Amino acid sequence: MLLDPVGRRILRERPVINTQTLDLDRLRRLPVGTFGKEYVNFLDDCHVSPDTRTEVKFLSDPELAYVMQRYREVHDFWHVMTGFSITEESEIALKWFEMVQTGLPVASLSAFVGPLRLSMEERGRLFSEYVPWALQCGSNCKFLMNVMYEDLLEEKMDDVNRMLGFWRPVKSAT
């Protein structure tokens, strides 16, 4: 993150994503197809909140703890970008993407062990459709930890993805 101007800004300002910092009612009034509208629709449809991310523990370095907290907080933005729901299959597909993007052990563990929880059909789809996408998209798009999502909420979803060099998988995990 230190090698990127936006990453440095994030580390310096340490923005937090929760209902104290995001006006969800304002996002609900945004036009259809905007990143913010899609984000709040995801939250509403999945009955989740940006406040449900647990605080990072067991990391003594405050900067590393913040990076891990930010990683947790932007996770739902990545759901919106991918079109993935919150099923086990979609979470594991997203963990493959996160593993490629971040190299974090937690993402790697979930990516490699998580498929054991899937049915044969889901596992087949994961490895034939989502893992190849995660490897290609995750290694070619912008490093998504260096994105100030808070500044993109009024932008069109397609424009956000294009700006980041991101593309959705052919089919989104259900």
C-alpha positions as CSV (number, residue, x, y, z in Angstrom):
1,M,0.0,0.0,0.0
2,L,2.9,2.3,0.7
3,L,4.0,2.2,-3.0
4,D,0.7,3.7,-4.2
5,P,-0.5,7.3,-3.6
6,V,-4.0,6.2,-2.8
7,G,-2.7,3.4,-0.6
8,R,-0.5,5.9,1.3
9,R,-3.6,8.2,1.7
10,I,-5.6,5.3,3.1
11,L,-2.8,4.5,5.6
12,R,-2.5,8.1,6.6
13,E,-6.2,9.0,6.9
14,R,-7.3,5.5,8.1
15,P,-10.9,5.8,6.9
16,V,-13.4,3.4,8.5
17,I,-16.4,1.9,6.7
18,N,-19.5,1.7,9.0
19,T,-22.9,3.3,9.4
20,Q,-21.3,6.2,11.3
21,T,-19.2,7.1,8.2
22,L,-21.6,6.0,5.4
23,D,-25.1,7.5,5.0
24,L,-26.9,4.3,3.9
25,D,-30.2,6.3,3.3
26,R,-28.4,8.6,1.0
27,L,-26.9,5.6,-0.9
28,R,-30.4,4.2,-1.2
29,R,-31.5,7.4,-3.1
30,L,-28.6,7.1,-5.6
31,P,-29.5,6.2,-9.2
32,V,-29.7,2.5,-10.1
33,G,-26.4,1.3,-11.4
34,T,-24.2,3.5,-9.2
35,F,-21.6,1.8,-7.0
36,G,-23.2,3.1,-3.8
37,K,-26.7,2.0,-4.8
38,E,-25.5,-1.4,-5.7
39,Y,-23.6,-1.6,-2.4
40,V,-26.6,-0.7,-0.3
41,N,-28.8,-3.0,-2.3
42,F,-26.3,-5.8,-1.5
43,L,-26.4,-5.0,2.2
44,D,-30.2,-4.9,2.2
45,D,-30.7,-8.0,0.1
46,C,-28.2,-10.0,2.2
47,H,-29.3,-8.5,5.5
48,V,-25.8,-7.5,6.4
49,S,-24.4,-4.2,7.7
50,P,-20.9,-2.6,7.5
51,D,-21.1,-2.6,11.3
52,T,-20.9,-6.4,11.5
53,R,-17.2,-6.6,10.9
54,T,-15.5,-7.7,14.1
55,E,-12.5,-5.7,15.3
56,V,-9.1,-7.0,14.5
57,K,-7.3,-8.6,17.5
58,F,-4.0,-10.2,18.2
59,L,-2.0,-7.8,16.0
60,S,0.4,-5.6,18.0
61,D,1.4,-3.4,15.0
62,P,-1.3,-0.6,14.8
63,E,-0.7,-0.1,11.0
64,L,-1.0,-3.9,10.2
65,A,-4.1,-4.1,12.4
66,Y,-5.6,-1.2,10.5
67,V,-4.8,-2.9,7.1
68,M,-6.5,-6.1,8.3
69,Q,-9.5,-4.1,9.5
70,R,-9.7,-2.3,6.2
71,Y,-9.5,-5.7,4.4
72,R,-12.5,-6.8,6.4
73,E,-14.4,-3.6,5.7
74,V,-13.9,-3.6,1.9
75,H,-14.9,-7.2,1.6
76,D,-18.6,-6.3,0.9
77,F,-17.5,-3.9,-1.9
78,W,-15.8,-6.8,-3.5
79,H,-19.0,-8.8,-3.3
80,V,-20.7,-5.9,-5.2
81,M,-18.0,-5.7,-7.8
82,T,-18.1,-9.5,-8.5
83,G,-21.9,-9.9,-8.2
84,F,-21.3,-12.7,-5.7
85,S,-23.9,-13.3,-3.0
86,I,-23.0,-14.6,0.5
87,T,-23.4,-18.3,0.0
88,E,-20.5,-20.6,0.9
89,E,-19.7,-21.1,-2.8
90,S,-19.5,-17.4,-3.5
91,E,-17.5,-16.7,-0.3
92,I,-15.0,-19.3,-1.3
93,A,-14.8,-18.0,-4.9
94,L,-14.2,-14.5,-3.4
95,K,-11.5,-15.9,-1.1
96,W,-9.6,-17.2,-4.2
97,F,-9.7,-13.7,-5.6
98,E,-8.6,-12.2,-2.3
99,M,-5.8,-14.7,-2.0
100,V,-4.5,-13.7,-5.4
101,Q,-4.9,-10.0,-4.6
102,T,-3.6,-9.9,-1.1
103,G,-1.6,-13.0,-0.5
104,L,-3.0,-13.0,3.0
105,P,-2.8,-16.4,4.9
106,V,-6.5,-16.1,6.0
107,A,-7.6,-15.9,2.4
108,S,-5.4,-18.7,1.3
109,L,-6.6,-21.0,4.1
110,S,-10.2,-20.3,3.2
111,A,-9.5,-20.8,-0.5
112,F,-7.8,-24.2,0.0
113,V,-9.9,-25.6,2.8
114,G,-13.2,-24.0,2.1
115,P,-14.0,-26.2,-1.0
116,L,-14.2,-29.2,1.2
117,R,-17.6,-27.8,2.4
118,L,-19.0,-27.6,-1.1
119,S,-21.0,-30.2,-3.0
120,M,-19.3,-31.9,-6.0
121,E,-21.3,-29.7,-8.4
122,E,-20.3,-26.5,-6.5
123,R,-16.7,-27.6,-6.3
124,G,-16.7,-28.3,-10.0
125,R,-18.0,-24.9,-10.8
126,L,-15.6,-23.3,-8.4
127,F,-12.5,-24.8,-10.1
128,S,-13.8,-24.6,-13.7
129,E,-15.2,-21.1,-13.6
130,Y,-14.3,-19.0,-10.6
131,V,-10.8,-20.0,-9.8
132,P,-9.5,-19.3,-13.3
133,W,-11.3,-16.0,-13.2
134,A,-9.9,-15.2,-9.7
135,L,-6.3,-16.0,-10.9
136,Q,-6.6,-13.9,-14.1
137,C,-8.6,-10.9,-12.8
138,G,-6.9,-10.8,-9.4
139,S,-3.5,-10.7,-10.9
140,N,-4.3,-8.2,-13.6
141,C,-6.6,-5.6,-12.0
142,K,-5.5,-2.8,-9.7
143,F,-4.5,-3.8,-6.2
144,L,-8.0,-3.3,-4.6
145,M,-6.6,-2.5,-1.1
146,N,-5.4,0.7,-2.7
147,V,-8.9,1.9,-3.6
148,M,-10.8,4.7,-1.7
149,Y,-14.2,3.1,-2.2
150,E,-15.8,5.9,-0.3
151,D,-14.9,8.3,-3.2
152,L,-16.5,6.0,-5.8
153,L,-20.0,5.5,-4.4
154,E,-21.7,8.0,-6.9
155,E,-19.9,6.6,-9.9
156,K,-21.5,4.1,-12.3
157,M,-20.7,0.5,-11.4
158,D,-19.4,-0.2,-14.9
159,D,-17.1,2.8,-14.8
160,V,-15.7,1.7,-11.4
161,N,-14.9,-1.7,-12.7
162,R,-13.4,-0.4,-15.9
163,M,-11.2,2.2,-13.9
164,L,-9.9,-0.7,-11.7
165,G,-9.3,-3.1,-14.6
166,F,-11.8,-5.4,-12.9
167,W,-14.3,-7.7,-14.6
168,R,-16.9,-9.9,-13.3
169,P,-16.8,-13.7,-13.7
170,V,-18.9,-15.0,-16.6
171,K,-21.4,-16.3,-14.1
172,S,-21.6,-15.0,-10.5
173,A,-21.6,-17.6,-7.8
174,T,-25.0,-18.0,-6.2
